[in-house]
Amino acid sequence: MTKGVPSVSVTYARNGSSTKSNELGMRPMQERAYEKRGEQYLLIKSPPASGKSRALMFVALDKLANQGLKQAIIVVPERSIGSSFHDEPLSKFGFWADWTVEPKWNLCNAPGSEGGKVDAVKTFLDSDDNVLVCTHATFRFAVDKLGVEAFDDRLIAVDEFHHVSANPDNKLGAHLAALITRNKVHVVAMTGSYFRGDAEPVLMPHDEARFETVTYTYYEQLNGYKYLKQLDIGYFFYSGPYADDILKVLDPVEKTIIHIPSVNSRESTKDKHREVEHIIDELGDWQGSDPATGFQLVKRADGRVLRIADLVDDDPSKRDRVSAALKDPAQKGNRDHVDIIIALGMAKEGFDWVWCEHALTVGYRASLTEIVQIIGRATRDAPGKTRARFTNLIAEPDASEEAVTEAVNDTLKAIAASLLMEQVLAPRFNFTPKKPDSGPVEGFDYGEGGYDPEQCNIGFNEDSGQFQIEIKGLAEPKSKEAERICQEDLNEVIAAFVQDKPTIERGLFDEELVPEELTQVRMGKIIKDKYPELDDEDQETVRQHAIAALNLTQKAKEHALQIAEEEKSANTALIDGVRKFAMDVRELDIDLIDRINPFSEAYAILAKTMSEESLKQVAAVIAAKKVQLTPEEARDLAKRALKFKQERGRLPSITSPDAWERRMAEGVAFLARMKAEAANG
């Protein structure tokens, strides 16, 4: 039996816009970045395959020719990504200059030690040449040795910027902070991942505030493709060795990258070579390997021969031959060159195989950034490819296991990652409070009846993939920073929320949960911790906007699945889902949105994909940890009780039929007890 319950399925319009070029040869994302070319500090947030390297070429050439900068230094995380910055004849497509890098200044291709490469950086800085490409490591050593002042009046462009961190142990982050403090360089930072898998910011807020951001969303990118129409994301559970179950989710007809589990993970059998052999064995009869490419040849029952690239092999000569065959430029347009790639640590960021239709990852991945990168392998546009999917295969918690808590944690983390990916893939939400003088916004389609001044309206702009949503009682940002967070950072806030263990545990498994405890109290605390510089009102505004974005996506998904079942098709357009939800409730107001448990839809999917026994067990493990109120939560509840009193003229009642009112009353009572105990010593 094939497992087929995607946790989310998003359909895109395929209007071709993201692949069309303007008269300068720029695609929409590149054009957007080029418009901001005069900025000293530029941060480009844009999905894999949207053309970030070329966007940088346009910006860098302008900075060198028209903005008085001496040189451009391109810094990439690993040597293989250096090839993205090879010569490009940009003038052939309408630009006023070509991109050229002298072979000796692409240090990603240079043999020798880091010491030798640092000397090469010094030689470059003293030369009249324009562009140098090197790895993050080479750049770190060069700044250590030459000092930040050696880079004055130059452009430093950092690719895959999520590798940088504000942690003092992160050398690249420290160097960048020093360069920004000195303020004599221009910086272009690029990333396809909007959040770090860990909890550390890439830059400190005061440094990040100096960057002008260009955002190009996944929705815009995928909506503007020519071929790819649907993207499914799902997680599935298995018991026993994963290789026995892999064919339930692996369709040999689809071009697939399989990432087998890391050797230290619970899912690993600790023998990666046997795992690869086992997968190959499950797929058919081995026919030997192709002498030219090193690909394994496997004959299926129907006579078809699969070409499988094994990147797990430790023998460098074999692995290098396979790797070289995958990168062979002559085969770039050949869909039949390879069918399945099996990898462990490779074939993630910067790996370009446009034909990939299925990214299948075994075992939980700790970093959201890594998951985004892996999904990015399957979201490239290619002729004949209409659907792509990402599947995460995770071991079910097993009652006999000692590591049952670890298994439960992995399950929760996989759900968190899936919730977050839905946010990343969904259209962008712009929320505004519903006021008497509210009116339609130009460029937005308000559905069949058009804009209704009496109602909360939902408008959608197909081209930009943006919603314009009116919500009654919604707070508006007062400060510039709160406004920036509401526009740029809601996914960061949601990432922190869904990865917060107590939040997701209770959201999924606490039957007595009052949703406001999560949406108001937990989310409120996360925002206080994340943005201490905001005042109370702005913190509350950010909280409302973040919870509205998360809950509307969840409700849209639930309605989209209903629509799909009614129409018996998998076309689960989130847009219809958002509209349907808004029509089903009489009015979108913030209190209503706060009353939705953000995890209820995830639980429904979990119940479909996990065995009943495992589900009960997970619930039992979590129930055993149920904690009482903390003083901090009680204080927050008491604050909300005061607000309640201002609005209703009375304090919340402990006997109220409304669960949230009772909970606020419990917070007040808890504080009173604490005070009494303290007074009685």
C-alpha positions as CSV (number, residue, x, y, z in Angstrom):
1,M,0.0,0.0,0.0
2,T,1.3,3.5,-0.8
3,K,0.9,6.1,1.9
4,G,-0.7,9.1,0.4
5,V,-1.9,11.7,2.9
6,P,0.1,14.9,2.3
7,S,-0.1,17.2,5.3
8,V,-0.3,20.1,2.9
9,S,-0.8,20.5,-0.8
10,V,-0.4,23.9,-2.5
11,T,-1.5,24.6,-6.0
12,Y,0.0,27.4,-8.1
13,A,-1.2,29.3,-11.1
14,R,1.7,28.7,-13.5
15,N,1.4,32.1,-15.0
16,G,5.0,32.0,-16.3
17,S,5.9,35.4,-14.8
18,S,8.9,34.4,-12.6
19,T,10.7,32.9,-15.6
20,K,10.2,35.9,-18.0
21,S,13.0,38.4,-18.4
22,N,12.8,42.2,-18.9
23,E,14.8,44.2,-21.5
24,L,17.9,44.0,-19.3
25,G,17.6,40.2,-19.1
26,M,16.4,40.2,-15.5
27,R,13.7,38.0,-14.0
28,P,11.3,39.7,-11.6
29,M,13.3,38.9,-8.4
30,Q,16.5,40.1,-10.1
31,E,14.7,43.3,-11.2
32,R,13.5,43.9,-7.6
33,A,17.0,43.5,-6.3
34,Y,18.5,45.7,-9.0
35,E,16.0,48.6,-8.1
36,K,17.7,48.6,-4.7
37,R,21.3,48.5,-6.1
38,G,22.1,51.9,-4.5
39,E,21.7,50.5,-1.0
40,Q,24.9,50.1,1.0
41,Y,23.5,47.0,2.9
42,L,21.2,44.8,1.0
43,L,19.6,41.5,2.2
44,I,18.0,39.3,-0.5
45,K,15.6,36.7,0.9
46,S,14.5,34.5,-2.0
47,P,13.9,30.8,-2.6
48,P,16.3,28.3,-4.1
49,A,16.4,28.5,-8.0
50,S,15.0,32.1,-8.2
51,G,18.3,33.4,-9.6
52,K,20.1,35.0,-6.6
53,S,23.6,34.5,-8.1
54,R,22.7,36.4,-11.2
55,A,20.8,39.1,-9.2
56,L,24.1,39.7,-7.4
57,M,26.0,39.9,-10.7
58,F,23.8,42.8,-11.9
59,V,24.1,44.7,-8.5
60,A,27.8,44.1,-8.2
61,L,28.5,45.3,-11.8
62,D,26.6,48.5,-11.1
63,K,28.5,49.1,-7.8
64,L,31.8,48.7,-9.6
65,A,30.9,50.8,-12.6
66,N,28.7,53.5,-11.1
67,Q,29.1,53.6,-7.3
68,G,32.8,54.0,-6.9
69,L,33.6,50.6,-5.3
70,K,37.0,49.1,-6.1
71,Q,36.3,45.4,-6.1
72,A,33.7,42.7,-5.4
73,I,34.3,39.7,-3.2
74,I,31.8,36.9,-3.4
75,V,31.8,34.5,-0.4
76,V,30.2,31.1,-0.7
77,P,29.8,28.3,2.0
78,E,31.4,25.5,0.0
79,R,33.7,25.2,-3.0
80,S,31.0,23.6,-5.3
81,I,28.8,26.7,-5.0
82,G,31.6,28.8,-6.5
83,S,30.6,27.5,-9.9
84,S,27.3,29.6,-9.7
85,F,29.5,32.7,-10.2
86,H,31.4,31.6,-13.4
87,D,31.4,34.0,-16.4
88,E,28.0,35.0,-17.7
89,P,27.5,36.9,-21.1
90,L,24.8,39.2,-19.6
91,S,25.0,41.6,-22.5
92,K,23.7,38.9,-24.8
93,F,20.4,39.2,-23.0
94,G,20.3,43.0,-22.9
95,F,22.5,44.1,-19.9
96,W,25.2,46.7,-20.4
97,A,28.1,44.6,-19.2
98,D,29.2,41.0,-19.0
99,W,30.2,39.1,-15.8
100,T,33.7,37.9,-15.9
101,V,35.9,36.3,-13.2
102,E,39.6,35.7,-14.0
103,P,40.1,31.9,-13.5
104,K,42.9,32.6,-10.9
105,W,40.5,34.6,-8.8
106,N,37.9,31.9,-8.4
107,L,39.6,30.4,-5.3
108,C,36.9,27.7,-5.0
109,N,38.8,26.0,-7.9
110,A,42.3,26.6,-6.5
111,P,44.3,23.8,-5.1
112,G,46.4,24.3,-2.0
113,S,46.0,25.3,1.7
114,E,43.9,28.1,3.2
115,G,47.2,29.9,4.0
116,G,48.0,30.0,0.3
117,K,44.5,31.2,-0.5
118,V,44.8,34.0,2.1
119,D,47.9,35.2,0.3
120,A,45.9,35.1,-3.0
121,V,43.3,37.3,-1.4
122,K,46.0,39.8,-0.4
123,T,47.4,39.7,-4.0
124,F,43.9,40.3,-5.3
125,L,43.3,43.3,-3.0
126,D,46.5,44.8,-4.3
127,S,45.6,44.2,-8.0
128,D,43.4,46.1,-10.4
129,D,41.1,43.1,-11.1
130,N,37.4,43.3,-10.2
131,V,36.0,40.1,-8.8
132,L,37.1,37.4,-6.4
133,V,35.2,34.3,-5.4
134,C,36.1,32.4,-2.3
135,T,34.7,30.2,0.5
136,H,33.4,31.5,3.8
137,A,36.4,29.8,5.4
138,T,39.0,31.6,3.1
139,F,37.3,34.9,3.8
140,R,37.4,34.3,7.6
141,F,41.1,33.6,7.6
142,A,41.8,36.5,5.3
143,V,40.0,39.0,7.6
144,D,41.8,37.4,10.6
145,K,45.1,38.0,8.9
146,L,44.6,41.2,7.0
147,G,42.1,43.0,9.3
148,V,38.8,44.6,8.4
149,E,40.3,47.8,7.0
150,A,42.0,45.9,4.1
151,F,38.5,45.5,2.7
152,D,37.5,49.2,2.7
153,D,35.6,50.5,-0.4
154,R,34.7,47.0,-1.6
155,L,31.5,45.0,-2.0
156,I,31.3,41.9,0.2
157,A,28.6,39.6,-1.0
158,V,27.7,36.6,1.2
159,D,25.8,33.7,-0.4
160,E,23.8,31.3,1.7
161,F,23.8,33.9,4.5
162,H,22.0,31.7,7.0
163,H,25.5,30.2,7.7
164,V,26.3,33.4,9.5
165,S,25.2,33.9,13.1
166,A,25.4,36.6,15.8
167,N,26.9,34.0,18.2
168,P,30.3,35.2,19.3
169,D,31.8,31.8,18.4
170,N,30.7,32.3,14.8
171,K,33.7,34.0,13.2
172,L,32.0,35.0,10.0
173,G,29.3,36.7,12.0
174,A,31.8,38.6,14.1
175,H,33.8,39.7,11.1
176,L,30.6,41.0,9.4
177,A,29.6,42.9,12.5
178,A,33.1,44.5,12.6
179,L,32.8,45.4,8.9
180,I,29.4,47.0,9.4
181,T,30.6,48.9,12.5
182,R,33.5,50.3,10.4
183,N,31.0,51.2,7.7
184,K,33.5,51.4,4.8
185,V,32.2,48.4,2.8
186,H,28.9,47.6,1.0
187,V,27.3,44.2,1.8
188,V,24.9,42.1,-0.2
189,A,23.6,39.1,1.8
190,M,21.6,36.3,0.1
191,T,19.6,33.5,1.6
192,G,16.9,31.1,0.5
193,S,16.1,30.2,4.1
194,Y,14.1,32.7,6.1
195,F,15.1,31.3,9.5
196,R,17.9,29.5,11.2
197,G,17.3,26.0,12.4
198,D,18.7,27.1,15.7
199,A,17.5,29.9,17.8
200,E,20.2,32.4,17.1
201,P,19.7,35.5,14.9
202,V,21.9,35.9,11.8
203,L,22.6,39.5,12.8
204,M,22.0,41.5,15.9
205,P,18.8,43.7,15.5
206,H,20.8,47.0,15.4
207,D,22.9,45.6,12.5
208,E,20.0,44.0,10.7
209,A,18.1,47.4,10.9
210,R,20.8,48.8,8.5
211,F,19.9,46.4,5.8
212,E,17.3,47.1,3.1
213,T,15.4,43.8,2.5
214,V,14.3,42.5,-0.9
215,T,11.9,39.6,-0.3
216,Y,10.7,37.3,-3.1
217,T,8.4,34.7,-1.7
218,Y,8.1,31.0,-2.5
219,Y,4.5,31.7,-3.6
220,E,5.6,34.3,-6.2
221,Q,8.4,32.0,-7.4
222,L,6.2,28.9,-7.8
223,N,3.2,30.8,-9.0
224,G,5.3,32.2,-11.8
225,Y,6.6,28.9,-13.2
226,K,5.7,27.5,-16.5
227,Y,5.4,23.8,-15.7
228,L,5.3,23.0,-12.0
229,K,1.8,23.3,-10.6
230,Q,1.5,21.5,-7.4
231,L,3.7,20.9,-4.4
232,D,2.9,18.4,-1.7
233,I,4.6,18.1,1.7
234,G,4.0,15.1,4.0
235,Y,5.4,13.2,6.9
236,F,4.8,9.5,7.3
237,F,5.6,7.1,10.1
238,Y,7.0,3.6,9.8
239,S,8.0,0.8,12.2
240,G,10.9,-1.7,11.7
241,P,13.9,-0.9,9.5
242,Y,13.0,2.0,7.1
243,A,14.3,0.2,4.0
244,D,11.5,-2.3,4.3
245,D,8.9,0.5,4.2
246,I,10.5,2.9,1.8
247,L,8.7,1.7,-1.3
248,K,5.4,2.7,0.3
249,V,6.4,6.3,-0.2
250,L,9.0,6.0,-3.0
251,D,7.6,5.8,-6.5
252,P,10.4,4.6,-8.8
253,V,8.7,6.4,-11.8
254,E,9.4,9.8,-10.1
255,K,12.9,11.3,-10.3
256,T,13.9,11.2,-6.6
257,I,16.6,12.3,-4.2
258,I,16.7,10.1,-1.1
259,H,18.5,11.5,1.9
260,I,19.2,8.5,4.2
261,P,19.4,9.2,8.0
262,S,22.5,10.6,9.6
263,V,24.5,7.8,11.3
264,N,23.9,9.3,14.7
265,S,20.1,9.4,14.4
266,R,17.5,7.0,15.8
267,E,16.4,6.0,12.3
268,S,19.9,4.9,11.2
269,T,20.8,1.2,11.3
270,K,24.4,2.4,11.8
271,D,25.5,0.7,8.6
272,K,24.9,3.2,5.8
273,H,26.3,0.9,3.0
274,R,23.9,-1.9,3.9
275,E,21.0,0.6,3.9
276,V,21.9,1.7,0.3
277,E,22.2,-1.9,-0.8
278,H,18.9,-2.7,0.8
279,I,17.1,0.2,-1.0
280,I,18.7,-0.9,-4.3
281,D,17.6,-4.4,-3.6
282,E,14.0,-3.4,-2.9
283,L,13.9,-1.5,-6.2
284,G,14.8,-4.5,-8.4
285,D,17.6,-6.7,-9.7
286,W,21.1,-5.1,-9.7
287,Q,22.7,-5.2,-13.2
288,G,26.1,-3.9,-12.3
289,S,27.3,-0.3,-12.6
290,D,27.7,1.9,-15.7
291,P,31.5,2.2,-16.4
292,A,31.2,5.8,-17.7
293,T,29.2,7.4,-14.9
294,G,29.5,4.9,-12.0
295,F,25.7,4.8,-11.7
296,Q,24.2,1.6,-10.3
297,L,21.9,-0.1,-12.9
298,V,18.8,-1.8,-11.5
299,K,16.2,-3.7,-13.5
300,R,12.6,-3.4,-12.5
301,A,10.0,-6.1,-12.9
302,D,8.5,-4.3,-15.9
303,G,11.9,-4.4,-17.7
304,R,12.8,-0.8,-17.1
305,V,16.4,-0.1,-16.0
306,L,16.8,2.5,-13.2
307,R,20.0,4.5,-13.1
308,I,20.9,5.2,-9.5
309,A,23.6,7.5,-8.3
310,D,25.1,6.5,-4.9
311,L,26.7,9.4,-3.2
312,V,27.0,7.5,0.1
313,D,29.9,5.4,-1.0
314,D,33.1,6.2,1.0
315,D,35.5,5.2,-1.8
316,P,36.5,8.7,-3.1
317,S,37.4,7.5,-6.6
318,K,33.9,6.0,-7.1
319,R,32.1,8.8,-5.4
320,D,33.9,11.5,-7.3
321,R,33.1,9.8,-10.6
322,V,29.4,9.7,-9.7
323,S,29.5,13.3,-8.5
324,A,31.3,14.4,-11.7
325,A,28.7,12.5,-13.9
326,L,25.8,14.3,-12.0
327,K,27.5,17.7,-12.8
328,D,28.2,16.9,-16.4
329,P,27.0,20.1,-18.2
330,A,26.3,18.1,-21.4
331,Q,23.6,16.1,-19.5
332,K,21.9,19.1,-17.9
333,G,18.9,18.9,-20.3
334,N,18.7,15.1,-20.3
335,R,15.9,13.9,-18.1
336,D,17.0,10.2,-18.6
337,H,20.5,10.8,-17.4
338,V,19.7,9.6,-13.8
339,D,16.6,8.4,-12.0
340,I,17.4,8.2,-8.3
341,I,20.1,9.9,-6.2
342,I,20.9,8.4,-2.8
343,A,22.8,10.8,-0.5
344,L,23.7,11.3,3.1
345,G,25.3,14.7,3.6
346,M,25.5,15.8,0.0
347,A,23.0,17.0,-2.7
348,K,21.4,19.7,-0.5
349,E,22.1,23.4,-0.9
350,G,23.3,24.6,-4.3
351,F,22.8,21.2,-5.8
352,D,21.0,21.7,-9.2
353,W,19.0,18.8,-10.7
354,V,16.0,20.4,-12.3
355,W,14.2,17.1,-13.0
356,C,13.9,16.1,-9.3
357,E,10.2,15.5,-8.5
358,H,10.5,13.9,-5.1
359,A,12.8,14.8,-2.2
360,L,12.5,11.9,0.2
361,T,14.2,12.4,3.6
362,V,14.5,9.6,6.1
363,G,14.8,10.6,9.7
364,Y,14.0,13.8,11.4
365,R,16.2,16.8,10.5
366,A,17.0,19.2,13.3
367,S,17.4,22.3,11.2
368,L,14.5,24.0,9.4
369,T,17.1,25.6,7.1
370,E,18.2,22.1,6.0
371,I,14.6,21.1,5.3
372,V,14.0,24.3,3.2
373,Q,17.2,23.5,1.3
374,I,16.2,19.9,0.7
375,I,12.7,20.9,-0.5
376,G,14.4,23.4,-2.8
377,R,16.0,20.5,-4.7
378,A,12.5,19.5,-5.9
379,T,11.0,22.9,-6.6
380,R,12.8,23.7,-9.8
381,D,10.8,24.2,-12.9
382,A,11.3,21.7,-15.8
383,P,9.4,20.6,-18.9
384,G,6.8,17.9,-18.2
385,K,7.2,18.3,-14.4
386,T,3.8,19.3,-13.0
387,R,4.0,18.1,-9.5
388,A,6.7,17.9,-6.9
389,R,6.8,16.6,-3.3
390,F,8.8,16.4,-0.1
391,T,8.3,13.5,2.1
392,N,9.8,13.0,5.6
393,L,9.8,9.4,6.7
394,I,10.0,9.1,10.5
395,A,10.2,6.1,12.9
396,E,7.1,5.6,15.0
397,P,7.6,5.7,18.7
398,D,7.9,2.1,19.8
399,A,6.5,1.1,23.2
400,S,9.4,-1.1,24.0
401,E,12.0,1.6,23.2
402,E,13.8,3.3,26.0
403,A,14.2,6.3,23.7
404,V,10.4,6.8,23.6
405,T,10.7,10.5,24.7
406,E,13.3,11.1,22.0
407,A,10.9,9.6,19.5
408,V,8.1,11.8,20.7
409,N,10.3,14.8,20.4
410,D,11.2,14.0,16.8
411,T,7.6,13.6,15.9
412,L,6.7,17.0,17.4
413,K,9.7,18.6,15.6
414,A,8.7,17.1,12.3
415,I,5.1,18.5,12.7
416,A,6.6,21.9,13.7
417,A,8.7,21.9,10.5
418,S,5.7,21.0,8.4
419,L,3.6,23.8,9.9
420,L,6.4,26.3,9.2
421,M,6.8,25.1,5.7
422,E,3.1,25.7,5.1
423,Q,3.6,29.3,6.2
424,V,6.6,29.7,3.9
425,L,4.7,28.3,0.9
426,A,1.5,30.1,1.5
427,P,0.6,33.5,0.0
428,R,1.7,36.6,2.0
429,F,-0.8,38.1,4.5
430,N,-1.3,41.8,5.0
431,F,-3.6,42.5,7.9
432,T,-5.5,45.7,8.5
433,P,-8.0,46.6,11.2
434,K,-11.6,46.9,9.9
435,K,-12.7,50.5,10.3
436,P,-15.8,52.5,9.3
437,D,-13.7,54.2,6.6
438,S,-12.0,51.1,5.3
439,G,-12.1,50.6,1.5
440,P,-10.8,48.3,-1.2
441,V,-7.1,48.3,-2.0
442,E,-6.1,48.7,-5.7
443,G,-5.0,45.5,-7.4
444,F,-6.8,43.1,-5.1
445,D,-9.7,40.9,-6.1
446,Y,-12.4,40.7,-3.4
447,G,-14.3,37.7,-4.8
448,E,-17.7,37.3,-6.4
449,G,-19.6,40.2,-4.7
450,G,-16.6,42.6,-4.7
451,Y,-15.8,44.8,-1.7
452,D,-18.5,45.0,1.0
453,P,-18.2,48.1,3.2
454,E,-20.3,46.4,5.9
455,Q,-18.1,43.3,6.2
456,C,-14.5,42.3,6.9
457,N,-13.1,41.8,3.4
458,I,-10.5,39.5,2.0
459,G,-8.7,40.6,-1.2
460,F,-6.2,38.6,-3.2
461,N,-3.6,39.7,-5.7
462,E,-2.7,36.8,-8.0
463,D,0.5,38.3,-9.4
464,S,2.2,39.2,-6.1
465,G,0.6,36.2,-4.2
466,Q,-0.6,38.6,-1.4
467,F,-3.8,38.7,0.7
468,Q,-5.3,41.9,2.0
469,I,-7.3,40.9,5.1
470,E,-9.5,43.1,7.3
471,I,-9.8,42.0,10.9
472,K,-12.1,43.6,13.5
473,G,-10.3,44.8,16.6
474,L,-6.8,44.2,15.2
475,A,-4.0,46.4,16.7
476,E,-1.8,48.4,14.3
477,P,2.0,48.7,14.7
478,K,3.1,52.1,16.1
479,S,6.9,51.9,15.7
480,K,8.9,51.4,12.5
481,E,10.4,48.2,14.0
482,A,7.0,46.7,14.8
483,E,5.9,47.5,11.3
484,R,9.0,45.8,9.8
485,I,8.4,42.7,11.9
486,C,4.7,42.5,10.8
487,Q,5.8,42.8,7.2
488,E,9.1,40.8,7.1
489,D,9.4,38.6,10.2
490,L,6.1,36.9,11.0
491,N,7.6,33.5,9.8
492,E,10.5,34.0,12.3
493,V,7.9,34.5,15.1
494,I,5.8,31.5,14.0
495,A,9.0,29.4,13.8
496,A,9.8,30.2,17.5
497,F,6.2,29.5,18.5
498,V,5.8,26.1,16.7
499,Q,9.2,24.9,17.9
500,D,8.4,25.8,21.5
501,K,7.9,22.3,23.0
502,P,5.4,23.0,25.8
503,T,3.3,24.9,23.2
504,I,3.2,22.1,20.6
505,E,2.7,19.4,23.2
506,R,-0.3,21.0,24.7
507,G,-1.7,22.2,21.3
508,L,-1.7,18.6,20.0
509,F,-2.5,16.5,23.1
510,D,-4.1,18.5,25.9
511,E,-7.8,17.8,25.7
512,E,-8.6,20.5,28.3
513,L,-6.6,23.2,26.5
514,V,-8.0,26.7,26.3
515,P,-6.6,27.9,23.0
516,E,-6.0,31.4,24.3
517,E,-3.4,30.0,26.7
518,L,-1.3,29.3,23.6
519,T,-2.4,32.1,21.3
520,Q,-2.2,34.8,23.9
521,V,0.0,33.7,26.8
522,R,2.6,31.5,25.2
523,M,2.8,33.6,22.0
524,G,2.9,36.7,24.1
525,K,5.9,35.4,26.1
526,I,7.8,34.3,22.9
527,I,7.4,37.8,21.5
528,K,8.5,39.5,24.8
529,D,11.6,37.3,24.7
530,K,12.3,37.8,21.0
531,Y,11.7,41.6,20.8
532,P,12.3,43.0,24.3
533,E,12.9,46.5,22.7
534,L,9.3,46.8,21.7
535,D,6.8,48.4,24.1
536,D,3.8,46.4,25.4
537,E,1.4,47.7,22.7
538,D,3.7,46.8,19.8
539,Q,4.4,43.4,21.3
540,E,0.7,42.8,21.4
541,T,0.3,44.0,17.8
542,V,3.1,41.6,16.6
543,R,1.4,38.8,18.6
544,Q,-2.0,39.4,16.9
545,H,-0.5,39.5,13.4
546,A,1.6,36.4,13.9
547,I,-1.3,34.3,15.4
548,A,-3.6,35.6,12.6
549,A,-1.1,34.4,9.9
550,L,-0.7,31.0,11.5
551,N,-4.3,30.4,12.3
552,L,-5.6,31.6,8.9
553,T,-3.2,29.2,7.1
554,Q,-4.3,26.3,9.4
555,K,-8.0,27.1,8.8
556,A,-7.5,27.6,5.1
557,K,-5.8,24.2,4.9
558,E,-8.7,22.5,6.7
559,H,-11.2,24.1,4.4
560,A,-9.0,23.4,1.4
561,L,-9.0,19.7,2.3
562,Q,-12.8,19.8,2.6
563,I,-13.1,21.5,-0.8
564,A,-10.7,18.8,-2.3
565,E,-12.8,16.0,-0.8
566,E,-16.1,17.4,-2.0
567,E,-14.7,18.0,-5.5
568,K,-12.8,14.7,-5.3
569,S,-9.6,16.4,-6.5
570,A,-6.3,17.2,-4.9
571,N,-6.5,20.8,-6.0
572,T,-6.4,22.2,-2.5
573,A,-5.9,25.9,-3.3
574,L,-5.2,27.7,0.0
575,I,-6.8,30.8,-1.4
576,D,-10.2,29.2,-1.7
577,G,-9.7,27.8,1.8
578,V,-9.0,31.3,3.3
579,R,-12.1,32.7,1.6
580,K,-14.3,29.8,2.6
581,F,-13.2,30.1,6.3
582,A,-13.9,33.8,6.2
583,M,-17.4,33.2,4.8
584,D,-18.2,30.5,7.3
585,V,-17.6,32.8,10.3
586,R,-19.8,35.8,10.3
587,E,-17.0,38.2,11.0
588,L,-13.2,37.9,11.2
589,D,-12.3,39.4,14.6
590,I,-9.1,39.0,16.6
591,D,-10.9,37.3,19.6
592,L,-12.3,34.7,17.2
593,I,-8.8,34.1,15.8
594,D,-7.3,33.8,19.3
595,R,-9.9,31.1,20.0
596,I,-8.5,28.7,17.4
597,N,-6.0,26.0,18.5
598,P,-3.2,26.4,15.9
599,F,-2.4,22.7,16.1
600,S,-5.8,21.1,15.7
601,E,-5.4,20.5,11.9
602,A,-1.9,19.0,12.5
603,Y,-3.5,16.6,15.0
604,A,-6.1,15.5,12.4
605,I,-3.3,14.7,9.9
606,L,-1.2,12.9,12.6
607,A,-4.2,10.7,13.4
608,K,-4.4,9.7,9.7
609,T,-0.7,8.9,9.4
610,M,0.2,7.3,12.7
611,S,-1.1,4.0,14.1
612,E,-3.7,4.4,16.9
613,E,-1.5,2.6,19.4
614,S,1.5,5.0,18.8
615,L,-0.7,8.0,18.9
616,K,-2.1,7.0,22.4
617,Q,1.4,6.4,23.6
618,V,2.6,9.8,22.5
619,A,-0.4,11.4,24.2
620,A,0.5,9.4,27.4
621,V,4.1,10.5,27.4
622,I,3.0,14.1,27.1
623,A,0.2,13.9,29.6
624,A,2.7,12.6,32.2
625,K,4.6,15.9,32.0
626,K,1.6,18.2,32.5
627,V,2.8,21.2,34.5
628,Q,1.0,23.6,36.8
629,L,0.9,27.3,36.2
630,T,4.2,29.2,36.5
631,P,4.3,32.5,38.3
632,E,5.2,34.2,35.0
633,E,2.1,32.7,33.2
634,A,-0.1,33.7,36.2
635,R,1.2,37.3,36.0
636,D,0.4,37.4,32.2
637,L,-3.1,35.9,32.9
638,A,-3.7,38.5,35.7
639,K,-2.7,41.3,33.2
640,R,-5.2,40.0,30.7
641,A,-7.8,39.8,33.6
642,L,-7.3,43.5,34.2
643,K,-7.9,44.2,30.5
644,F,-11.1,42.1,30.8
645,K,-12.2,44.2,33.8
646,Q,-11.6,47.4,31.9
647,E,-13.8,46.1,29.1
648,R,-16.6,44.4,31.2
649,G,-16.5,46.3,34.5
650,R,-15.9,43.1,36.5
651,L,-13.1,40.6,37.1
652,P,-13.2,37.2,35.4
653,S,-15.2,34.6,37.3
654,I,-13.8,31.2,38.3
655,T,-17.2,29.6,37.7
656,S,-17.8,31.2,34.3
657,P,-19.0,28.8,31.5
658,D,-16.3,30.4,29.3
659,A,-13.0,28.4,29.7
660,W,-10.7,31.3,28.9
661,E,-12.5,33.5,31.5
662,R,-12.0,30.7,34.1
663,R,-8.4,30.4,33.2
664,M,-7.8,34.2,33.7
665,A,-9.6,33.9,37.1
666,E,-7.2,31.0,38.0
667,G,-4.2,33.2,37.2
668,V,-5.5,35.9,39.5
669,A,-6.2,33.4,42.3
670,F,-2.8,31.8,41.8
671,L,-1.1,35.2,42.2
672,A,-3.2,36.0,45.3
673,R,-2.1,32.7,46.9
674,M,1.5,33.4,46.1
675,K,1.2,36.8,47.8
676,A,-0.5,35.4,50.8
677,E,2.1,32.6,51.2
678,A,4.9,35.2,50.9
679,A,3.2,37.4,53.5
680,N,2.9,34.5,55.9
681,G,6.5,33.6,55.4
